[in-house]
């Protein structure tokens, strides 16, 4: 078993070291991951986030796993950018259900100039509720990242998806460097980074190691690392990819925990197909964040009450976050955020 102090943050991992972690006996790997986890987090607390699709479908990218691409016929109906007021209503409901972070995702290659007033109004409104804010809007320029930071955005999600070597098999419409550039712009703006990837797309263990190598060796490791398991959607080029061995998924969680000891490692897409035992193993391996609710952008997610029931059986509690605003202050702030943009411009065709 590789010896490593449980709180050391390294950004100089080698491919050989990471592959050696993956090659450990399963029990040794989980023991090491749990040791690292306990040294840095409450082992019985899980951070709970809600993800809302604020603009669905009609994305011009060709990501082979994604039902939101306009290149594939998946039966998904494209939708316009949501009204600011509707997004804030969803955030209030999420907070009432126990969410501490509200994430908003738009199926864009990158936001246009006309989009920014709406998304910044959403950030400000959600922030005033005392929730942490997160957005995923595609590629960002430095100026766009700075605008979101000024609005109060806490986290920006932009996944690397896979290793640089396998990336070209999955996406051709943007480069790996494009993704790294957005992460750099986000970090430079002072926004926390949420970045991870997808496993089960036909990649090798070396590719899984390569993804985690890229993430861990960033100048500053991501504060949040979502590990997605491919959701196979009919109509996408990956609808018939072979199923991933569940133990390979748990190994990926464990290695991510060891390499990025202070990051929240998040169970993201693919949870609907995981049984309770797999969830429990993932938490033991170091996963300590989930997306909560019945839908994750456009694919199923376990129902909220099922998550809470399992938490109770495992003795896990939602991670608590400090809320700065009382209800009256939230209401006033929300009203102010909504009134910043003319009512008749809250809803428009974002694909235009």
C-alpha positions in Angstrom: 0.0 0.0 0.0 1.4 3.4 -0.9 2.4 5.4 2.2 1.1 8.9 2.2 0.4 11.4 5.0 -3.4 11.8 5.0 -3.5 15.6 4.8 -0.7 16.2 2.3 -1.8 18.1 -0.8 0.3 17.2 -3.8 0.2 18.7 -7.3 3.1 16.6 -8.7 1.5 13.2 -9.1 2.9 10.9 -11.7 0.9 8.5 -13.9 2.8 5.5 -12.4 1.8 6.6 -8.9 -1.9 7.0 -9.7 -2.0 3.7 -11.6 -0.4 2.0 -8.6 -3.2 3.3 -6.4 -5.8 1.8 -8.7 -3.9 -1.5 -8.7 -4.0 -2.0 -4.9 -6.2 -4.7 -3.4 -9.7 -3.3 -3.0 -9.7 -3.5 0.8 -6.3 -1.8 1.1 -7.4 1.0 -1.3 -10.6 1.6 0.7 -8.7 1.6 4.0 -6.3 4.2 2.7 -9.1 6.3 1.3 -11.1 6.1 4.5 -8.0 7.1 6.5 -7.5 10.2 4.4 -11.2 11.0 4.5 -11.4 10.9 8.3 -8.3 13.1 8.6 -10.0 15.9 6.6 -13.8 15.6 7.0 -16.5 14.4 9.3 -16.9 10.8 7.9 -20.6 10.8 8.6 -21.6 14.1 6.9 -22.5 14.5 3.3 -22.8 17.9 1.5 -26.2 18.1 -0.3 -26.6 20.1 -3.5 -29.5 20.6 -5.9 -28.9 20.9 -9.6 -31.5 22.8 -11.8 -31.4 22.9 -15.6 -32.0 26.6 -16.3 -31.7 26.1 -20.1 -32.2 22.7 -21.6 -31.1 21.2 -24.9 -30.0 22.6 -28.3 -26.4 22.6 -27.4 -24.1 22.8 -30.4 -21.3 20.6 -28.9 -20.9 16.9 -29.9 -20.2 15.3 -26.5 -21.1 11.7 -27.3 -22.6 11.0 -23.9 -24.9 14.0 -23.8 -28.7 14.0 -24.6 -28.6 17.8 -24.7 -26.6 17.9 -27.9 -28.5 19.1 -31.0 -26.6 16.5 -33.0 -28.5 13.5 -31.5 -32.1 12.5 -31.6 -32.9 11.6 -27.9 -36.4 12.9 -27.7 -35.3 15.7 -25.5 -37.3 18.9 -26.1 -35.2 22.1 -26.1 -36.3 24.7 -23.6 -35.6 28.4 -23.3 -33.7 30.1 -20.5 -35.9 29.9 -17.4 -37.4 33.1 -15.9 -35.3 34.4 -13.0 -38.4 34.3 -10.7 -38.9 30.6 -11.4 -35.3 29.8 -10.7 -35.5 31.5 -7.4 -38.7 29.6 -6.5 -36.9 26.4 -7.2 -34.0 27.5 -5.0 -36.4 28.3 -2.1 -37.9 24.8 -2.4 -34.4 23.2 -2.5 -33.4 25.1 0.6 -36.5 23.9 2.4 -35.6 20.3 1.5 -32.2 20.6 3.1 -30.0 21.7 0.3 -27.0 23.9 1.1 -25.7 24.5 -2.4 -27.9 25.4 -5.4 -26.4 24.6 -8.8 -27.7 26.0 -12.1 -26.8 24.5 -15.5 -27.4 25.8 -19.0 -26.8 23.8 -22.2 -24.6 26.4 -23.9 -21.2 26.2 -25.6 -20.6 29.5 -23.7 -23.0 32.2 -22.5 -23.6 35.2 -24.8 -23.4 38.8 -23.6 -27.2 39.0 -23.6 -27.4 36.0 -21.2 -25.2 37.5 -18.5 -27.8 39.9 -16.8 -30.1 37.0 -16.3 -27.6 34.5 -14.9 -26.1 37.2 -12.6 -29.6 38.0 -11.3 -30.1 34.3 -10.5 -26.8 34.2 -8.6 -27.6 37.2 -6.6 -31.0 36.0 -5.7 -29.9 32.5 -4.7 -27.0 33.9 -2.7 -29.3 36.2 -0.7 -31.2 33.0 0.5 -28.0 32.0 2.3 -27.4 29.1 -0.1 -24.0 28.5 -1.8 -24.2 29.2 -5.5 -22.8 27.2 -8.4 -23.2 27.5 -12.1 -22.2 25.5 -15.2 -22.7 27.5 -18.4 -19.9 26.1 -20.7 -16.7 28.0 -21.5 -16.1 31.3 -19.9 -13.8 34.2 -20.8 -11.9 36.1 -18.1 -14.4 38.9 -18.2 -17.4 36.6 -17.8 -15.8 34.9 -14.9 -15.2 38.2 -13.2 -18.8 39.3 -13.8 -20.1 36.1 -12.1 -17.6 36.6 -9.3 -18.9 40.1 -8.7 -22.4 38.8 -8.6 -21.3 36.5 -5.7 -20.9 33.1 -7.4 -19.3 30.6 -5.1 -18.5 27.7 -7.4 -18.2 27.1 -11.2 -18.5 23.6 -12.6 -16.6 22.8 -15.7 -15.6 19.1 -16.0 -12.6 17.7 -17.8 -14.6 14.6 -18.6 -11.7 12.2 -19.1 -8.0 11.9 -19.8 -6.4 14.1 -22.4 -5.5 10.9 -24.4 -9.1 9.6 -24.5 -10.8 13.0 -24.8 -10.8 13.1 -28.6 -12.9 9.9 -28.7 -15.6 11.7 -26.8 -15.6 15.4 -27.9 -14.3 17.2 -31.0 -16.0 20.6 -30.8 -13.8 22.0 -28.0 -10.3 21.1 -26.9 -8.9 19.9 -23.6 -7.0 23.2 -23.4 -10.3 25.1 -23.9 -11.5 23.3 -20.7 -8.3 24.0 -18.8 -8.5 27.7 -19.9 -12.0 28.1 -18.5 -10.9 26.6 -15.2 -8.0 29.0 -15.1 -10.3 32.0 -15.8 -12.6 30.8 -13.0 -9.8 30.4 -10.5 -8.3 33.8 -11.5 -11.7 35.5 -10.8 -11.7 34.1 -7.2 -14.5 31.6 -7.8 -14.1 28.1 -6.4 -13.6 25.3 -8.9 -15.9 22.3 -9.3 -14.4 19.9 -11.9 -14.5 16.2 -12.4 -15.3 13.7 -15.1 -17.3 10.7 -16.3 -16.3 7.0 -16.0 -17.9 4.1 -17.9 -17.4 5.6 -21.4 -15.2 2.8 -22.6 -12.1 4.3 -21.2 -9.2 2.3 -19.7 -7.9 2.4 -16.1 -5.0 4.4 -17.4 -7.5 7.0 -18.7 -9.3 7.2 -15.3 -5.9 7.7 -13.7 -5.1 10.3 -16.3 -8.3 12.3 -15.5 -7.5 12.3 -11.8 -3.9 13.2 -12.5 -5.1 16.3 -14.4 -7.4 17.4 -11.7 -5.0 16.8 -8.8 -2.1 18.5 -10.5 -4.0 21.7 -11.2 -2.2 24.7 -9.6 -4.9 24.6 -6.9 -6.9 21.4 -6.6 -10.7 21.7 -7.2 -12.8 22.3 -4.1 -15.4 20.0 -5.5 -14.8 16.9 -7.7 -17.9 15.3 -9.2 -17.4 11.7 -10.3 -20.1 10.8 -12.8 -21.0 7.3 -14.0 -22.2 7.3 -17.6 -25.9 7.4 -18.0 -26.6 5.7 -21.3 -29.3 7.5 -23.2 -30.9 6.1 -26.3 -30.0 8.2 -29.4 -26.5 9.2 -28.2 -23.4 7.4 -29.6 -22.8 5.9 -26.1 -26.2 4.2 -25.7 -24.7 0.8 -26.1 -21.4 1.1 -24.2 -20.7 -1.9 -21.9 -21.6 -1.4 -18.3 -19.0 -0.3 -15.9 -18.0 -2.8 -13.1 -19.3 -1.2 -9.9 -16.0 -1.9 -8.1 -14.2 0.1 -10.8 -16.4 3.1 -10.0 -15.7 2.7 -6.2 -12.0 2.5 -7.0 -12.2 5.8 -8.8 -13.9 7.5 -5.9 -11.3 6.1 -3.5 -8.3 7.2 -5.6 -9.8 10.7 -6.0 -10.2 10.9 -2.3 -6.5 10.0 -1.7 -5.2 12.3 -4.3 -7.4 15.3 -3.4 -7.7 15.0 0.4 -9.4 18.3 1.1 -11.8 18.3 -1.9 -15.4 17.3 -1.7 -15.8 14.2 -3.9 -19.3 14.2 -5.3 -21.5 11.3 -6.4 -23.2 12.8 -9.5 -24.8 11.3 -12.6 -25.5 7.6 -12.6 -26.7 7.3 -9.0 -30.1 6.1 -10.1 -28.5 2.8 -11.2 -26.5 2.3 -8.0 -28.0 0.1 -5.3 -27.8 1.1 -1.6 -24.8 -1.1 -1.0 -22.9 0.7 -3.8 -23.9 4.1 -2.3 -22.7 3.0 1.1 -19.3 1.8 -0.3 -18.9 5.1 -2.2 -19.4 7.0 1.1 -16.9 4.8 2.8 -14.4 5.3 -0.1 -14.6 9.1 0.5 -17.6 10.5 -1.4 -19.0 13.3 0.7 -21.3 15.3 -1.6 -24.3 14.4 -3.7 -26.8 16.0 -6.0 -30.2 15.7 -4.3 -33.6 15.4 -6.0 -35.4 13.5 -8.7 -33.6 14.8 -11.8 -30.0 15.7 -12.6 -30.3 18.1 -15.6 -32.0 15.7 -18.0 -31.3 12.2 -16.5 -32.9 10.5 -13.5 -31.6 10.9 -9.9 -32.7 9.0 -6.8 -35.7 10.6 -5.1 -34.9 12.9 -2.1 -36.7 10.7 0.4 -34.7 7.6 -0.7 -31.5 9.5 0.0 -32.7 10.6 3.4 -33.8 7.1 4.3 -30.4 5.7 3.4 -28.7 8.5 5.4 -30.7 7.5 8.4 -29.8 3.8 8.1 -26.1 4.6 7.7 -26.0 7.3 10.4 -25.1 10.0 7.9 -26.3 13.6 8.2 -26.3 16.4 5.7 -23.3 18.7 6.1 -24.4 22.0 7.7 -23.5 25.3 6.2 -23.9 28.8 7.9 -26.9 30.7 6.6 -26.5 34.5 6.9 -29.9 35.8 6.1 -33.3 35.5 7.8 -36.5 34.9 5.9 -37.5 38.6 5.8 -34.0 39.7 4.6 -34.2 36.9 1.9 -37.6 38.1 0.7 -36.4 41.7 0.3 -33.2 40.7 -1.4 -35.0 38.3 -3.8 -37.4 41.1 -4.7 -34.5 43.4 -5.4 -32.7 40.9 -7.5 -35.8 40.2 -9.6 -36.4 43.9 -10.2 -33.0 44.5 -11.6 -34.0 43.3 -15.0 -37.2 44.4 -16.7 -39.9 41.8 -16.3 -40.6 41.4 -20.0 -37.0 40.4 -20.6 -36.8 37.5 -18.1 -37.8 35.0 -20.8 -36.2 34.8 -24.2 -35.0 32.3 -26.7 -31.4 31.5 -25.6 -30.8 29.6 -28.8 -31.3 32.7 -31.0 
